[in-house]
Amino acid sequence: MTMLHVVDHALLAHRLAELRDAATPSPRFRKLLAEIGAILTLEATRALPSRIARITTPLTEMDHQVLAAPEPVLVAVLRAGLGLMEGGMQVLPEAPVGHVGLVRDEHTLKPSQYMLRMPPEVRSRGAILFDPMLATGGSAVAAVQRVKEAGAPSIRFVCVVAAPEGVAKLSAAHPDVPIYTASLDEKLDHRGFIVPGLGDAGDRCFGTVE
């Protein structure tokens, strides 16, 4: 679990508490998810390569730290990843955007792909992959593999809550991919849901039910 980063931030914890609350309505849930996505994106990009550039302020010239390369591509795992990536887009508004469509069989818990749209910049910029829940790890492993196959030289995985089982599976399959999360939760239940978790992020984000 050396690649796991549990982000310790008071504002993040406060928002996560409200996000977990079963009484939080969908509009508020979406707003919180985006705000959490922004905080996690800041942490995931903390160590982006930088260089020193000469700039001119209103008063003088100076050497200043700037990014050494363009921003990573932002990739959402559909559909719940859209709400989380919204915060990433606020932090990196000029970053290209990609999508991976995966659906999990509720009986086998195995994912199947129904869509993949990736900008060509992913081959040079790498990617930040957004999925609110890292539960069994099956969807995360599959999504990371699809982005790697698209040519991404580096990937950061951003989620809101993670289960130990999912972290172990993703780390075993892709040990080069760091995981950024707001919480490492206790366990998975018999249905593969994270406990204590926050329920089905997609349904809560968009107000849908099965």
C-alpha positions, 0 to 999 in steps of 0.5 A: 500500500505504499502508493496509497495516499489518504488525504488528511484535510479538515475541509475534505473530512467535513465535506465527506461527512456530509457526503456520507449522510443518507439524508443529503439530497442529490443536488447537494451530493453533486456539489460536495462530490465536485468540491471533494474532487477539486481538493483531491486533484490538488493533492494528486498534482502536488508533485507535477514536474516544474521548472523556473521561468522568467516572468514580469510582474507589475513592478519587476522581473523575477524567476518563478516556478511554473509547470514543466509540461502540460496538465494531465488528461482528466478521465472519468469512469462513467457514470459516477466519475463525472461528478468527481471529475467536475472538481478536477476540471475546476482546478485544471480547466484547460486539461483535455477530458476522456471517458471510460464506460464500465458497468459492473455485474451485480452478481459476478461483480465483474466490469464490462466496457461499453465505451472508451473515448480518449484524447490523443494528448493522453499519450504524452501527458498521462492521466488522472482517473476519477472514480468515487468508489474503489470497492472490489477493485475490478472496475479500477483495474479495468479502467487503468488498463484501458487508459494504459492501452490508450498510451498514457505513460503515467496515471493517478487514480482519484477516489472518494472512499476506498476499501482495503480489498480494492486498494490491494487489488489495484496495487497488485495489478498496477503497482505504478499507479498512486491512489489518492482518496479521502478515506480508507474505509473498513471493509466490503459487505457481501454485496461488494459495497464499501462499509461504512461507505456512502452508498451507490455514488452514481445513484446518489449523484444523479437521483436514480434508482434501480 
